[in-house]
């Protein structure tokens, strides 16, 4: 009996060892889906956005309009009164990336507070909030900051990030764009 167990253990060990050998990597020459798809749609010249914070001296959240100012090479935020609040030059942008957060919607909060059977399911009502996040180097203050804008949908966010990345001459990494460090 011991011999049978020992032989079956050896056979199992050899099969594991032969299966664990290194194999050469397979090289596939299929083009990536991003390369075969149509060019991405450019972002509109101006669009609605909600400023969430991050700019020095502007602490209130405000709904307004973001506009690409190609003549002066900057991204401009206009407040409710369509007056320019602040701008970020393309050259001072370090990283531009999307961020999404799933939060309980207002409807879900209200429904979950109702004292009815099944109202607890209201807590499962969620919505996605999508943000444009820009890390920048503020030339006026000689400090770095992060500014956030809430956008209405995923397609607009993707188009804005792609357009902003190209206009600011940033390098793409996944869905984000960044400015590589200068080599010394």
KEKOLRO-721313 format. One record per residue: x, y, z of N, C-alpha, C, CB in turn; residue number from 1. Coordinates in Angstrom, 2 decimals, always signed. Glycine has a CB too. Layout:
N
ATOM      n.X      n.Y      n.Z     ca.X     ca.Y     ca.Z      c.X      c.Y      c.Z     cb.X     cb.Y     cb.Z    n
ATOM        X        Y        Z        X        Y        Z        X        Y        Z        X        Y        Z  NUM
...
end
This chain:
184
ATOM      n.X      n.Y      n.Z     ca.X     ca.Y     ca.Z      c.X      c.Y      c.Z     cb.X     cb.Y     cb.Z    n
ATOM    +0.81    -1.19    +0.00    +0.00    +0.00    +0.00    +0.86    +1.26    +0.00    -0.93    +0.00    +1.19    1
ATOM    +1.95    +1.21    +0.77    +2.84    +2.37    +0.83    +3.46    +2.63    -0.53    +3.93    +2.16    +1.89    2
ATOM    +3.77    +1.56    -1.28    +4.38    +1.73    -2.60    +3.39    +2.40    -3.57    +4.83    +0.37    -3.16    3
ATOM    +2.15    +2.03    -3.50    +1.15    +2.61    -4.40    +0.97    +4.10    -4.10    -0.21    +1.87    -4.25    4
ATOM    +0.90    +4.45    -2.84    +0.76    +5.85    -2.45    +2.01    +6.63    -2.86    +0.53    +5.98    -0.92    5
ATOM    +3.19    +6.03    -2.66    +4.43    +6.70    -3.02    +4.52    +6.91    -4.53    +5.64    +5.89    -2.53    6
ATOM    +4.16    +5.89    -5.33    +4.19    +6.01    -6.79    +3.18    +7.05    -7.28    +3.90    +4.64    -7.45    7
ATOM    +1.99    +7.06    -6.72    +1.01    +8.06    -7.14    +1.46    +9.47    -6.74    -0.36    +7.76    -6.54    8
ATOM    +2.13    +9.62    -5.60    +2.68   +10.91    -5.20    +3.76   +11.36    -6.18    +3.24   +10.85    -3.77    9
ATOM    +4.65   +10.44    -6.59    +5.70   +10.78    -7.55    +5.11   +11.18    -8.90    +6.66    +9.59    -7.74   10
ATOM    +4.12   +10.45    -9.37    +3.50   +10.78   -10.65    +2.83   +12.16   -10.59    +2.46    +9.69   -11.05   11
ATOM    +2.17   +12.44    -9.51    +1.54   +13.74    -9.34    +2.59   +14.85    -9.29    +0.68   +13.76    -8.06   12
ATOM    +3.69   +14.60    -8.60    +4.77   +15.59    -8.49    +5.38   +15.87    -9.85    +5.85   +15.11    -7.52   13
ATOM    +5.65   +14.81   -10.64    +6.24   +15.00   -11.97    +5.28   +15.74   -12.91    +6.63   +13.65   -12.57   14
ATOM    +4.00   +15.45   -12.79    +3.04   +16.15   -13.66    +2.97   +17.63   -13.31    +1.65   +15.51   -13.54   15
ATOM    +3.07   +17.97   -12.04    +3.07   +19.37   -11.62    +4.34   +20.06   -12.10    +2.94   +19.49   -10.10   16
ATOM    +5.48   +19.39   -11.98    +6.75   +19.98   -12.40    +6.79   +20.21   -13.90    +7.91   +19.10   -11.98   17
ATOM    +6.30   +19.27   -14.69    +6.34   +19.44   -16.14    +5.36   +20.52   -16.59    +6.03   +18.12   -16.85   18
ATOM    +4.27   +20.67   -15.89    +3.30   +21.68   -16.24    +3.78   +23.08   -15.86    +1.96   +21.39   -15.57   19
ATOM    +4.64   +23.20   -14.87    +5.09   +24.49   -14.37    +6.30   +25.03   -15.13    +5.42   +24.39   -12.92   20
ATOM    +6.72   +24.39   -16.20    +7.89   +24.86   -16.94    +7.56   +26.16   -17.67    +8.37   +23.80   -17.94   21
ATOM    +8.59   +26.96   -17.89    +8.41   +28.22   -18.60    +8.14   +27.97   -20.07    +9.65   +29.12   -18.44   22
ATOM    +7.27   +28.76   -20.62    +6.97   +28.67   -22.04    +7.26   +30.03   -22.66    +5.48   +28.24   -22.28   23
ATOM    +7.61   +30.03   -23.94    +7.83   +31.33   -24.58    +6.51   +32.09   -24.67    +8.46   +31.14   -26.00   24
ATOM    +6.60   +33.41   -24.57    +5.39   +34.23   -24.63    +4.86   +34.25   -26.05    +5.67   +35.66   -24.14   25
ATOM    +3.56   +34.26   -26.14    +2.92   +34.30   -27.45    +2.81   +35.75   -27.90    +1.53   +33.62   -27.41   26
ATOM    +3.21   +35.98   -29.13    +3.12   +37.34   -29.66    +1.95   +37.40   -30.62    +4.44   +37.75   -30.38   27
ATOM    +1.00   +38.23   -30.26    -0.17   +38.41   -31.10    +0.00   +39.72   -31.85    -1.48   +38.39   -30.27   28
ATOM    -0.32   +39.70   -33.11    -0.17   +40.90   -33.93    -1.52   +41.55   -34.24    +0.55   +40.57   -35.22   29
ATOM    -2.55   +41.16   -33.49    -3.85   +41.77   -33.71    -3.81   +43.21   -33.22    -4.96   +40.97   -32.98   30
ATOM    -4.36   +44.14   -34.00    -4.38   +45.53   -33.54    -5.32   +45.68   -32.36    -4.79   +46.48   -34.68   31
ATOM    -5.00   +46.62   -31.51    -5.84   +46.90   -30.34    -7.15   +47.52   -30.81    -5.12   +47.85   -29.34   32
ATOM    -8.23   +47.33   -30.04    -9.51   +47.91   -30.45    -9.47   +49.43   -30.56   -10.58   +47.51   -29.47   33
ATOM    -8.63   +50.09   -29.76    -8.55   +51.55   -29.81    -7.98   +52.01   -31.15    -7.68   +52.08   -28.65   34
ATOM    -7.08   +51.20   -31.73    -6.45   +51.60   -32.98    -7.38   +51.41   -34.17    -5.17   +50.81   -33.19   35
ATOM    -8.29   +50.45   -34.08    -9.17   +50.18   -35.21   -10.43   +51.03   -35.18    -9.53   +48.73   -35.23   36
ATOM   -10.78   +51.59   -34.04   -12.01   +52.36   -33.95   -11.85   +53.73   -34.61   -12.43   +52.53   -32.48   37
ATOM   -12.97   +54.34   -34.85   -12.97   +55.67   -35.45   -12.34   +56.66   -34.48   -14.41   +56.10   -35.83   38
ATOM   -11.82   +57.77   -35.00   -11.26   +58.78   -34.10   -12.32   +59.26   -33.12   -10.69   +59.97   -34.91   39
ATOM   -11.89   +59.54   -31.90   -12.82   +59.97   -30.87   -13.37   +61.35   -31.20   -12.14   +59.99   -29.48   40
ATOM   -14.61   +61.57   -30.79   -15.23   +62.85   -31.07   -14.60   +63.93   -30.20   -16.75   +62.79   -30.84   41
ATOM   -14.32   +65.08   -30.78   -13.74   +66.16   -29.97   -14.80   +66.75   -29.04   -13.15   +67.27   -30.88   42
ATOM   -14.33   +67.32   -27.97   -15.24   +67.94   -27.00   -15.80   +69.24   -27.58   -14.50   +68.22   -25.65   43
ATOM   -16.98   +69.65   -27.14   -17.50   +70.93   -27.60   -16.63   +72.07   -27.08   -18.95   +71.12   -27.13   44
ATOM   -16.70   +73.22   -27.74   -15.87   +74.36   -27.36   -16.21   +74.86   -25.95   -16.03   +75.50   -28.36   45
ATOM   -17.47   +74.74   -25.55   -17.87   +75.09   -24.18   -18.95   +74.11   -23.74   -18.38   +76.57   -24.09   46
ATOM   -19.01   +73.83   -22.44   -19.95   +72.86   -21.91   -20.21   +73.15   -20.44   -19.42   +71.42   -22.10   47
ATOM   -21.35   +72.65   -19.95   -21.74   +72.86   -18.56   -20.89   +71.99   -17.64   -23.24   +72.55   -18.36   48
ATOM   -20.48   +72.54   -16.51   -19.71   +71.81   -15.51   -19.98   +72.44   -14.15   -18.18   +71.82   -15.84   49
ATOM   -19.80   +71.64   -13.11   -19.95   +72.17   -11.76   -18.57   +72.16   -11.11   -20.98   +71.33   -10.91   50
ATOM   -18.11   +73.34   -10.71   -16.82   +73.47   -10.03   -16.99   +72.91    -8.63   -16.33   +74.95   -10.00   51
ATOM   -16.14   +71.95    -8.27   -16.23   +71.29    -6.96   -15.17   +71.78    -5.99   -16.11   +69.79    -7.13   52
ATOM   -14.16   +72.47    -6.46   -13.13   +72.99    -5.56   -11.73   +72.67    -6.05   -13.32   +72.43    -4.17   53
ATOM   -10.76   +73.31    -5.38    -9.36   +73.03    -5.68    -8.55   +74.22    -6.14    -9.29   +71.99    -6.69   54
ATOM    -9.19   +75.25    -6.65    -8.45   +76.42    -7.12    -8.23   +77.36    -5.94    -9.21   +77.15    -8.28   55
ATOM    -7.02   +77.87    -5.82    -6.69   +78.78    -4.72    -7.54   +80.04    -4.81    -5.19   +79.14    -4.74   56
ATOM    -8.23   +80.38    -3.71    -9.04   +81.59    -3.66   -10.49   +81.39    -4.06    -8.44   +82.62    -4.52   57
ATOM   -10.87   +80.21    -4.52   -12.25   +79.94    -4.92   -12.74   +78.72    -4.15   -12.36   +79.72    -6.47   58
ATOM   -13.42   +78.96    -3.03   -13.81   +77.85    -2.17   -15.26   +77.43    -2.33   -13.56   +78.20    -0.75   59
ATOM   -16.09   +78.22    -3.02   -17.50   +77.87    -3.19   -17.70   +76.99    -4.42   -18.35   +79.14    -3.31   60
ATOM   -18.57   +75.99    -4.26   -18.96   +75.18    -5.41   -19.91   +76.00    -6.25   -19.62   +73.83    -4.96   61
ATOM   -19.76   +75.90    -7.56   -20.61   +76.70    -8.42   -20.80   +76.02    -9.76   -20.02   +78.10    -8.61   62
ATOM   -22.02   +76.11   -10.27   -22.32   +75.59   -11.60   -22.00   +76.67   -12.62   -23.80   +75.12   -11.72   63
ATOM   -21.37   +76.28   -13.70   -21.00   +77.25   -14.72   -20.64   +76.57   -16.02   -19.84   +78.11   -14.24   64
ATOM   -19.77   +77.22   -16.78   -19.38   +76.73   -18.09   -17.87   +76.67   -18.19   -19.96   +77.63   -19.20   65
ATOM   -17.37   +75.55   -18.71   -15.95   +75.43   -19.02   -15.78   +75.68   -20.50   -15.39   +74.02   -18.61   66
ATOM   -14.74   +76.41   -20.86   -14.52   +76.76   -22.26   -13.05   +76.60   -22.59   -15.00   +78.20   -22.56   67
ATOM   -12.78   +76.02   -23.77   -11.41   +75.93   -24.27   -11.07   +77.26   -24.94   -11.25   +74.73   -25.28   68
ATOM   -10.07   +77.95   -24.44    -9.61   +79.20   -25.03    -8.31   +78.89   -25.78    -9.40   +80.33   -23.94   69
ATOM    -8.44   +78.50   -27.04    -7.27   +78.08   -27.82    -6.36   +79.24   -28.17    -7.71   +77.39   -29.08   70
ATOM    -6.89   +80.43   -28.27    -6.07   +81.59   -28.62    -5.05   +81.86   -27.51    -6.95   +82.83   -28.86   71
ATOM    -5.51   +81.84   -26.26    -4.62   +82.09   -25.12    -4.09   +80.80   -24.49    -5.35   +82.90   -24.08   72
ATOM    -4.42   +79.66   -25.08    -3.96   +78.34   -24.63    -4.27   +78.11   -23.15    -2.46   +78.20   -24.88   73
ATOM    -5.57   +78.09   -22.83    -5.98   +77.88   -21.45    -7.39   +77.32   -21.41    -5.89   +79.20   -20.65   74
ATOM    -7.76   +76.77   -20.25    -9.11   +76.29   -19.97    -9.73   +77.30   -19.02    -9.11   +74.83   -19.37   75
ATOM   -10.89   +77.85   -19.38   -11.50   +78.94   -18.61   -12.82   +78.47   -18.00   -11.74   +80.18   -19.52   76
ATOM   -13.05   +78.83   -16.73   -14.32   +78.54   -16.06   -15.10   +79.83   -15.89   -14.09   +77.85   -14.69   77
ATOM   -16.32   +79.85   -16.42   -17.23   +80.98   -16.28   -18.31   +80.60   -15.28   -17.85   +81.38   -17.66   78
ATOM   -18.61   +81.50   -14.34   -19.63   +81.25   -13.31   -21.03   +81.40   -13.85   -19.43   +82.18   -12.15   79
ATOM   -22.01   +81.44   -12.94   -23.42   +81.57   -13.33   -23.67   +82.85   -14.12   -24.30   +81.55   -12.09   80
ATOM   -23.00   +83.92   -13.75   -23.20   +85.20   -14.42   -22.42   +85.32   -15.72   -22.81   +86.33   -13.49   81
ATOM   -21.84   +84.22   -16.19   -21.02   +84.17   -17.40   -19.82   +85.11   -17.32   -21.86   +84.52   -18.61   82
ATOM   -19.37   +85.36   -16.09   -18.17   +86.15   -15.86   -17.03   +85.18   -15.60   -18.36   +87.16   -14.67   83
ATOM   -15.86   +85.46   -16.17   -14.72   +84.57   -16.00   -14.30   +84.54   -14.53   -13.54   +85.01   -16.89   84
ATOM   -14.27   +83.33   -13.95   -13.85   +83.19   -12.55   -12.35   +82.92   -12.47   -14.64   +82.07   -11.86   85
ATOM   -11.88   +81.94   -13.24   -10.46   +81.60   -13.25   -10.14   +80.81   -14.51   -10.06   +80.80   -11.98   86
ATOM    -8.85   +80.66   -14.76    -8.41   +79.88   -15.92    -7.17   +79.07   -15.53    -8.11   +80.79   -17.14   87
ATOM    -6.95   +78.00   -16.26    -5.77   +77.16   -16.06    -5.06   +77.07   -17.41    -6.15   +75.72   -15.51   88
ATOM    -3.83   +77.60   -17.50    -3.09   +77.50   -18.77    -2.77   +76.05   -19.10    -1.80   +78.33   -18.70   89
ATOM    -2.78   +75.72   -20.39    -2.45   +74.36   -20.81    -1.06   +73.96   -20.35    -2.56   +74.23   -22.33   90
ATOM    -0.13   +74.90   -20.39    +1.27   +74.59   -20.03    +1.44   +74.23   -18.56    +2.16   +75.78   -20.36   91
ATOM    +0.53   +74.70   -17.69    +0.68   +74.41   -16.26    -0.03   +73.13   -15.84    +0.14   +75.58   -15.46   92
ATOM    -0.73   +72.47   -16.75    -1.42   +71.21   -16.42    -0.40   +70.08   -16.33    -2.51   +70.88   -17.47   93
ATOM    -0.46   +69.34   -15.24    +0.46   +68.22   -15.02    -0.20   +66.88   -15.31    +0.99   +68.24   -13.59   94
ATOM    -1.40   +66.67   -14.78    -2.14   +65.42   -14.97    -3.61   +65.75   -15.16    -1.93   +64.44   -13.76   95
ATOM    -4.25   +65.09   -16.13    -5.68   +65.23   -16.37    -6.26   +63.83   -16.41    -5.97   +66.03   -17.72   96
ATOM    -7.25   +63.55   -15.55    -7.81   +62.20   -15.53    -9.27   +62.22   -15.10    -6.99   +61.30   -14.61   97
ATOM   -10.01   +61.14   -15.44   -11.40   +61.04   -15.02   -11.50   +60.35   -13.67   -12.23   +60.28   -16.06   98
ATOM   -12.56   +60.64   -12.96   -12.83   +59.93   -11.71   -14.34   +59.78   -11.61   -12.24   +60.69   -10.47   99
ATOM   -14.79   +58.59   -11.24   -16.23   +58.40   -11.05   -16.46   +57.85    -9.66   -16.82   +57.44   -12.13  100
ATOM   -17.57   +58.27    -9.09   -17.91   +57.87    -7.74   -19.38   +57.46    -7.73   -17.64   +59.03    -6.71  101
ATOM   -19.66   +56.32    -7.16   -21.03   +55.84    -7.05   -21.57   +56.24    -5.68   -21.12   +54.28    -7.25  102
ATOM   -22.63   +57.04    -5.67   -23.19   +57.55    -4.42   -24.69   +57.24    -4.38   -22.94   +59.07    -4.28  103
ATOM   -25.24   +57.24    -3.17   -26.67   +57.04    -3.03   -27.38   +58.30    -3.50   -27.06   +56.69    -1.55  104
ATOM   -28.35   +58.13    -4.37   -29.06   +59.29    -4.91   -29.98   +59.88    -3.85   -29.86   +58.90    -6.17  105
ATOM   -30.43   +61.08    -4.09   -31.35   +61.76    -3.17   -32.65   +60.97    -3.05   -31.64   +63.20    -3.65  106
ATOM   -33.11   +60.43    -4.17   -34.33   +59.62    -4.15   -34.15   +58.40    -3.26   -34.71   +59.18    -5.57  107
ATOM   -33.00   +57.75    -3.36   -32.72   +56.59    -2.52   -32.69   +56.93    -1.05   -31.41   +55.97    -2.92  108
ATOM   -32.15   +58.07    -0.71   -32.10   +58.51    +0.69   -33.50   +58.77    +1.22   -31.24   +59.77    +0.83  109
ATOM   -34.34   +59.43    +0.43   -35.71   +59.73    +0.85   -36.52   +58.45    +0.99   -36.39   +60.68    -0.15  110
ATOM   -36.43   +57.55    +0.02   -37.20   +56.31    +0.05   -36.78   +55.44    +1.22   -37.03   +55.54    -1.27  111
ATOM   -35.50   +55.39    +1.52   -35.04   +54.54    +2.62   -35.49   +55.06    +3.99   -33.52   +54.42    +2.59  112
ATOM   -35.88   +56.33    +4.08   -36.33   +56.90    +5.35   -37.83   +56.69    +5.58   -36.02   +58.39    +5.39  113
ATOM   -38.56   +56.25    +4.57   -40.00   +56.02    +4.71   -40.21   +54.74    +5.52   -40.69   +55.91    +3.30  114
ATOM   -41.08   +54.80    +6.55   -41.30   +53.61    +7.38   -42.26   +52.61    +6.74   -41.83   +54.03    +8.74  115
ATOM   -41.87   +52.00    +5.66   -42.66   +50.99    +4.97   -41.81   +49.74    +4.77   -43.19   +51.52    +3.61  116
ATOM   -42.46   +48.57    +4.66   -41.67   +47.37    +4.36   -41.05   +47.50    +2.97   -42.56   +46.10    +4.45  117
ATOM   -39.82   +47.17    +2.88   -39.11   +47.24    +1.60   -38.48   +48.59    +1.33   -40.04   +46.91    +0.50  118
ATOM   -38.71   +49.56    +2.20   -38.13   +50.89    +1.99   -36.62   +50.87    +2.13   -38.72   +51.89    +2.97  119
ATOM   -36.11   +49.86    +2.82   -34.66   +49.76    +2.99   -33.98   +49.57    +1.63   -34.31   +48.59    +3.94  120
ATOM   -34.72   +49.05    +0.67   -34.16   +48.86    -0.67   -33.86   +50.20    -1.35   -35.12   +48.04    -1.54  121
ATOM   -34.43   +51.28    -0.84   -34.13   +52.60    -1.38   -32.66   +52.95    -1.24   -34.97   +53.65    -0.70  122
ATOM   -32.01   +52.35    -0.26   -30.58   +52.58    -0.08   -29.74   +51.99    -1.19   -30.12   +52.01    +1.23  123
ATOM   -30.36   +51.12    -2.00   -29.64   +50.51    -3.12   -29.69   +51.36    -4.38   -30.20   +49.14    -3.41  124
ATOM   -30.50   +52.41    -4.38   -30.59   +53.29    -5.54   -29.34   +54.16    -5.56   -31.90   +54.17    -5.50  125
ATOM   -28.53   +53.96    -6.58   -27.26   +54.67    -6.66   -27.15   +55.40    -7.99   -26.07   +53.68    -6.48  126
ATOM   -26.31   +56.38    -8.01   -26.03   +57.10    -9.26   -24.53   +57.32    -9.35   -26.80   +58.45    -9.33  127
ATOM   -24.05   +57.39   -10.59   -22.63   +57.63   -10.82   -22.42   +59.11   -11.04   -22.10   +56.81   -12.04  128
ATOM   -21.42   +59.63   -10.37   -21.02   +61.02   -10.58   -19.65   +60.99   -11.22   -21.03   +61.85    -9.25  129
ATOM   -19.50   +61.76   -12.28   -18.25   +61.74   -13.04   -17.55   +63.09   -12.92   -18.52   +61.40   -14.53  130
ATOM   -16.25   +63.02   -12.65   -15.47   +64.22   -12.39   -14.28   +64.31   -13.34   -14.99   +64.24   -10.94  131
ATOM   -13.98   +65.54   -13.74   -12.75   +65.86   -14.45   -11.79   +66.38   -13.40   -12.99   +66.91   -15.62  132
ATOM   -10.65   +65.72   -13.25    -9.67   +66.10   -12.24    -8.42   +66.60   -12.96    -9.33   +64.90   -11.28  133
ATOM    -7.97   +67.80   -12.59    -6.79   +68.40   -13.22    -5.79   +68.75   -12.13    -7.17   +69.67   -14.04  134
ATOM    -4.62   +68.13   -12.20    -3.50   +68.52   -11.34    -2.73   +69.58   -12.12    -2.57   +67.28   -10.95  135
ATOM    -2.42   +70.68   -11.47    -1.76   +71.77   -12.17    -0.69   +72.40   -11.29    -2.79   +72.84   -12.60  136
ATOM    +0.18   +73.12   -11.92    +1.23   +73.87   -11.24    +0.88   +75.34   -11.42    +2.69   +73.53   -11.81  137
ATOM    +0.41   +75.98   -10.36    -0.07   +77.36   -10.45    +1.11   +78.32   -10.58    -0.92   +77.73    -9.21  138
ATOM    +1.25   +78.99   -11.73    +2.39   +79.89   -11.91    +2.29   +81.17   -11.07    +2.51   +80.26   -13.36  139
ATOM    +1.06   +81.58   -10.69    +0.89   +82.81    -9.91    +1.33   +82.64    -8.47    -0.56   +83.25    -9.95  140
ATOM    +1.09   +81.46    -7.89    +1.34   +81.25    -6.47    +2.58   +80.39    -6.23    +0.13   +80.60    -5.82  141
ATOM    +3.11   +79.80    -7.27    +4.24   +78.88    -7.17    +3.88   +77.70    -6.25    +5.50   +79.61    -6.64  142
ATOM    +2.71   +77.11    -6.51    +2.23   +75.95    -5.75    +1.49   +75.02    -6.70    +1.32   +76.39    -4.56  143
ATOM    +1.35   +73.78    -6.27    +0.61   +72.80    -7.07    -0.77   +72.61    -6.47    +1.38   +71.46    -7.14  144
ATOM    -1.74   +72.33    -7.31    -3.10   +72.14    -6.83    -3.84   +71.11    -7.66    -3.84   +73.44    -6.84  145
ATOM    -5.03   +70.76    -7.19    -5.91   +69.83    -7.88    -7.29   +70.47    -7.95    -5.96   +68.43    -7.16  146
ATOM    -7.82   +70.60    -9.15    -9.13   +71.20    -9.33   -10.07   +70.13    -9.89    -9.06   +72.45   -10.28  147
ATOM   -11.33   +70.13    -9.42   -12.32   +69.12    -9.80   -13.54   +69.78   -10.42   -12.73   +68.28    -8.58  148
ATOM   -14.03   +69.18   -11.50   -15.26   +69.62   -12.14   -16.16   +68.41   -12.32   -14.97   +70.32   -13.51  149
ATOM   -17.43   +68.57   -11.96   -18.41   +67.49   -12.16   -19.04   +67.69   -13.52   -19.50   +67.48   -11.02  150
ATOM   -19.01   +66.63   -14.35   -19.59   +66.69   -15.69   -20.82   +65.79   -15.76   -18.55   +66.26   -16.76  151
ATOM   -21.64   +66.02   -16.77   -22.94   +65.36   -16.82   -22.90   +63.89   -17.23   -23.82   +66.09   -17.76  152
ATOM   -22.03   +63.50   -18.17   -22.04   +62.10   -18.60   -20.65   +61.60   -18.99   -22.99   +61.94   -19.78  153
ATOM   -20.57   +60.31   -19.19   -19.30   +59.64   -19.45   -18.71   +60.04   -20.80   -19.48   +58.13   -19.39  154
ATOM   -19.55   +60.16   -21.81   -19.07   +60.49   -23.16   -18.45   +61.89   -23.18   -20.22   +60.41   -24.17  155
ATOM   -19.11   +62.84   -22.54   -18.57   +64.20   -22.47   -17.25   +64.21   -21.72   -19.58   +65.15   -21.80  156
ATOM   -17.19   +63.50   -20.60   -15.96   +63.44   -19.80   -14.81   +62.87   -20.62   -16.18   +62.59   -18.54  157
ATOM   -15.06   +61.78   -21.33   -14.02   +61.16   -22.15   -13.55   +62.10   -23.26   -14.53   +59.84   -22.75  158
ATOM   -14.50   +62.76   -23.92   -14.15   +63.68   -25.00   -13.36   +64.88   -24.47   -15.42   +64.17   -25.71  159
ATOM   -13.75   +65.40   -23.31   -13.05   +66.56   -22.73   -11.62   +66.18   -22.35   -13.81   +67.09   -21.49  160
ATOM   -11.44   +65.01   -21.74   -10.10   +64.59   -21.33    -9.20   +64.38   -22.54   -10.17   +63.31   -20.49  161
ATOM    -9.73   +63.74   -23.59    -8.93   +63.53   -24.80    -8.55   +64.85   -25.46    -9.69   +62.65   -25.80  162
ATOM    -9.52   +65.75   -25.58    -9.26   +67.04   -26.21    -8.28   +67.86   -25.38   -10.56   +67.82   -26.39  163
ATOM    -8.47   +67.87   -24.07    -7.59   +68.63   -23.18    -6.18   +68.06   -23.20    -8.15   +68.63   -21.75  164
ATOM    -6.06   +66.74   -23.22    -4.75   +66.10   -23.27    -3.99   +66.45   -24.54    -4.90   +64.60   -23.17  165
ATOM    -4.70   +66.52   -25.65    -4.04   +66.85   -26.92    -3.68   +68.33   -26.98    -4.95   +66.49   -28.10  166
ATOM    -4.57   +69.20   -26.52    -4.30   +70.64   -26.57    -3.18   +71.03   -25.62    -5.57   +71.43   -26.23  167
ATOM    -3.08   +70.35   -24.48    -2.03   +70.66   -23.50    -0.74   +69.90   -23.80    -2.51   +70.33   -22.09  168
ATOM    -0.75   +69.11   -24.88    +0.43   +68.33   -25.31    +0.91   +67.41   -24.19    +1.56   +69.27   -25.74  169
ATOM    -0.04   +66.65   -23.61    +0.27   +65.71   -22.55    +0.42   +64.31   -23.14    -0.82   +65.73   -21.45  170
ATOM    +1.05   +63.42   -22.39    +1.25   +62.04   -22.81    +0.14   +61.18   -22.24    +2.64   +61.51   -22.36  171
ATOM    -0.41   +60.29   -23.07    -1.53   +59.46   -22.62    -1.04   +58.21   -21.90    -2.41   +59.08   -23.80  172
ATOM    -1.73   +57.88   -20.81    -1.53   +56.62   -20.09    -2.91   +56.13   -19.69    -0.57   +56.79   -18.83  173
ATOM    -3.40   +55.13   -20.40    -4.76   +54.64   -20.15    -5.77   +55.72   -20.50    -4.93   +54.21   -18.68  174
ATOM    -6.64   +56.05   -19.57    -7.63   +57.10   -19.82    -7.17   +58.46   -19.28    -8.96   +56.73   -19.19  175
ATOM    -5.95   +58.52   -18.77    -5.41   +59.77   -18.21    -4.33   +60.33   -19.12    -4.85   +59.53   -16.79  176
ATOM    -4.02   +61.60   -18.91    -2.93   +62.27   -19.61    -2.03   +62.91   -18.57    -3.48   +63.34   -20.63  177
ATOM    -0.72   +62.87   -18.82    +0.23   +63.45   -17.87    +1.37   +64.12   -18.62    +0.77   +62.37   -16.91  178
ATOM    +2.05   +65.04   -17.92    +3.22   +65.71   -18.47    +4.44   +65.03   -17.87    +3.21   +67.26   -18.17  179
ATOM    +5.27   +64.36   -18.70    +6.45   +63.66   -18.15    +7.44   +64.66   -17.55    +7.14   +62.83   -19.25  180
ATOM    +8.17   +64.18   -16.54    +9.20   +65.03   -15.93   +10.30   +65.30   -16.94    +9.77   +64.37   -14.66  181
ATOM   +10.85   +66.49   -16.84   +11.98   +66.83   -17.71   +13.22   +66.11   -17.20   +12.22   +68.36   -17.77  182
ATOM   +13.94   +65.47   -18.11   +15.13   +64.73   -17.71   +16.29   +65.69   -17.52   +15.49   +63.65   -18.76  183
ATOM   +16.98   +65.54   -16.40   +18.09   +66.44   -16.08   +19.38   +65.92   -16.63   +18.21   +66.65   -14.58  184
end
